[in-house]
């Protein structure tokens, strides 16, 4: 069995005739300097028509420039048979609809029962060898779509799309009350709460944070609303902090619920903050295809939605 993944290749066109291999790698395959340095140290390195070459070598029209990535594994992650919902999978990507209550990656004090443990077990059972590389994270109690790259090249390219703001990431939340404006943008810098460092607050001294929202539906008596949100930045707890800052915290959010909501009976209607990553879209790093994935509301949020539609807090 090969210790390398299938090669990633590019066919040189007439316009690129005479380019050095390095230029082809950077401009046509989008290989970062960091990844290029790693590839150069491997046994196969960079290939030109199947032969290893220096990146200073010049190419001709019709030449095939290829890179081969060494297979990796997450040896520090214990494989565990933890079920998870696969939305999409190919040789480069795994898209998962994460259930609420599941931590994405092992952390101090949480080395098992995470999404990573389940994914590594799943790959192991298939006889596949990949390193667990989530492109982005979701809070433990937040459900929804998360992208996992199967090699460093794929991770790099989707991460670059995230930085460039070309990735579609939409969230659905169920919040207390109905926002006055049907849609808007919350521009509020976020930083740690000096009195409770595990919490975040909106403060002028914080890091820039931008959240756009759109009210999808207001429930009877304006006891709550379904809101669609898009992130302009990716601060910790950003949606939860921003919605609280405008007086509409997420139902079930034990950390950011406003004081006058803490005795509210609705907090018993769901065991976590009502937040779901409902849409995820980006350009496939290998095919260039625009991908868009959608995940319906999980059972607990759907039940909460139905109770809100009933228009009663009791």
N, C-alpha and C positions, 0 to 999 in steps of 0.2 A: 504494500500500500504506500502510495506517494506521501511524502511529508510536506507537500506543497498543495495549495489550492489550485484550481484551474487558472491558467494565466489570463491576465487582463491585457488585451492587445489593441493596437491602433495601426491602420494601414495608411502609410504616407502618401499624400496626394502630390500632384505636380507643383502646387504652390509652396509645398514644404521641402522640395528638393534642395539638398545642401544644408539643411538645418542640422545642428548637433543633436544627438539623442536627448540630451538634457532639456533642450528647448521643446522637443516633442512631448517629453514626459510632463513638463510643467504646463504647457499651453493646451495640449490636446487630451492628455489623460488626467491633467489636474493633480499631479502628484506633488505633495508638499515637500519642502526641504527636509523636514524631519523624517517623513516616510521614505524619501529617496535615500537618505543616509542609512536607514535600516535595511533597505533592499540591497544596497551595494555591499553590505557585509555578509549577505547570505551566499550559499553555495551557487545558486543559479544566477543571482544578481539580475542585471538588466540584459535582455536578449534582443539581438537584431537578427531577424530571420533564423531564430533558433540558436544562435551562437552568442555566448556571453561577450559583451563589449564594454569599453569604457564609455561613460556618458558624454565624452568629448567626440566620439566617433560621429562621422557625418552620414546622413541618410540619403537615399535616392528614392525617386518616385516608385511606388509599389512595394517598398520595404515594409516589413512588419516589425514594429517595436512592441516588446512584451515585458511585463513584469510578473513575477511569481512570488506570492506571499507564503511564507512558512506557516504551516498549521499551528494554531495555538489552542490552549485549553485553560480553563479556570481551575487550576489545581487546588486553589485555596477555598473553593466552594464545594460543599458536600452535596452530592446528587441525592435528591429526595423525590419520591413520587407524589408531587403536589400538582393537582389538576389546574389547568389554566385554559383560557379560551383563545384559540388561534384564529385570527381574522385573515391573515395572509402570510404566505411563506414562499420563498424561492432560495436559490443558492447564496443570495447576498443578504436577504432581509428576513426578519421575523416580526410581524405586527401582532401584538397581543392586546386583548381587551381585559385589562387588569380588574380583578374583583376588589371591592372595598375591603380594607382591613389587612391587605397583604403589603408587606414592605418590598420594595423593588430589589434592593441589593443588601447583602449582609452588612451589618454595622456592629459597633461595640455593644454587646449585650443581646444582639439579634443575629446569631450566626446561622440559624436554621429557619425553616418555614417561610422562606422568602420566595419571590418570583424567580430569582436567580437559581435557587436550589432546584426548583421545578423544571426550569428550562434546561439546565445542565443535565439533569436526569433524562429529560426527553431526548436531548441530542445523543446522550450516551446509549440509550436504548435503540436509537436508529443507527448506531455505529458511526456517528458523525463527530467531528472534533472541531469545536469552535470555542472562542473565548467570549464570555458574556459581556457584551458592550452595549448597554442602553444608551441611546443617543440623547435622551432627556429623562427626567425623573417625574414621578407623581408622588404626592404625599401618601402616607400609608392609608389614610381613610378616603382618599380620592380615587374614584374608579375611572376606567376608561382606557383609551388607546395610548399605547407606548411602542416606540420603534426600537428594535434591537438589531444592531449591525453584526454581521458575521465575520467581518475582518476589519483591519485598521483603515483600509482604503475607503470602504463604504461608510464607516463612522466619520472619517474626515470630511467626506463630501456632503453628507447630510448635516453635519455640524456647521459647515460653511454656509449652507442654505439657511440654517437657523440664525446665524449671525447676520446674514444679509437680509433677513426678514421676509424671505420668500416661501417659508413653510407655513401652511395653513394649520392653525391650532385653534379650535373652537371648544369652548366649555359650556355646559348647561348647568345652571344653579337654580335652586329653589330658595328664595330669600324671604325674610320678614317684610311685610308691607309691600306697597307698590311705588316704585320710584316716580317722582313728580314728572320727570321728562322721559318720554318713551325710548330715547336713546341718548348716549352721551359718552364722553371720555373723561376718565378720572386721571388727573395728572398730579400725583402726590408722592414725593420722595419717601422712601422706606428705609428704616434702620432698626436695630435692636432696641427694645424697650429697656432703658437703663435700670429700671426697677425689677423687671422680669426678663432676663436675657434670652429666654427661650421664645418669647413673643416678639412680634414686630409691630412697629407703629409708623404712622405717617408723621414725618418731622422735617422741617426745612433743612436740617443738617444731614438728611438721609441721602440714599442713592436714587438717582432718577428712576421713576417707575410710571408706566403708562398702561391703563386698562380701558378698553372700549366695551360698552355694554349696549344691549338692545332688549327691551322688554318684549317677550313673546306673548305673555298672557298674564293678566291680573285676575286673581281669584276673588270670589264673592266677598264683599265687605272689606276688600283690600287687606285681607289678613296675610296675604303672601303673593308672590309673583314668580313666574318662570322667566329666567333671564339668560340670554346668550352672551357669552363674553369672549373677547379676543385679547391676547396679551401683546403689548408693544415691547415689553421687557420681561425678564424672567426672574424676578426677585422671590425669595422664600416667602410662602404664604401670601403672595401678592393679591390674588383675587379675594381671599378672605379678609385681608387687611383693608383693601380698597372699598369693598362693599360695606364693611363696618364703618368706614370713615364717612360714608354718605348716609348712614343711618339705616342701612338695609343688610344686616349681617346674614350669613347663610344659616338656614334652619338646621339645628343639630350641632352647630359648631360650638363645642364646649370651651374653646380657648378665646374666641373673639365675639361671643354673643354679648350684646350690650346689656348693661346692668338691669334695665327695666324689662329685659326679656328672660332673665335667668330663672324666674319663677313661672314662665310660660309653659302651659301644658303641651305645646307643640314640640318642645324639645324631646318629648317622649315618643314622638311619632317616627323618629328615625335615630339610629344609634351612632350616627356620625354626621359630619358636615355634608349637606346635600350638594355635592359637586362632582361632576362627571365630565371627563374629556371625551367629547362626543364626535369630533371630526379631526382628522389628521391628513394633511396632504403635502406632497413634495415631489420633486423630480427624481426618478430612479437614476442613481449614479452610473449605472452601466448601460441601460437602454435609452435613457433620456425621456422615457414616458412619464407623463404627469399622473401621479397616483393620488387617489382620494379615498379615504376609508371613513366609514361612519359606524358608530356604535349606539344602539338604542339605550334608553334609560334602563339601568339595572332595576331589579325587582323592588328593592327598598325605596328607591326614588319614585318609581311608578306608583307604588302604594301611597306614598306621601302626596304625590300630585293628585291622586284621586280623592284623598281626604281633604285637601285644600279646595278642590273643586266643589266639595260638599258644602263649603262655606262655614264650617264650624270649628271652633277651637276645643270643644269639649269632647 
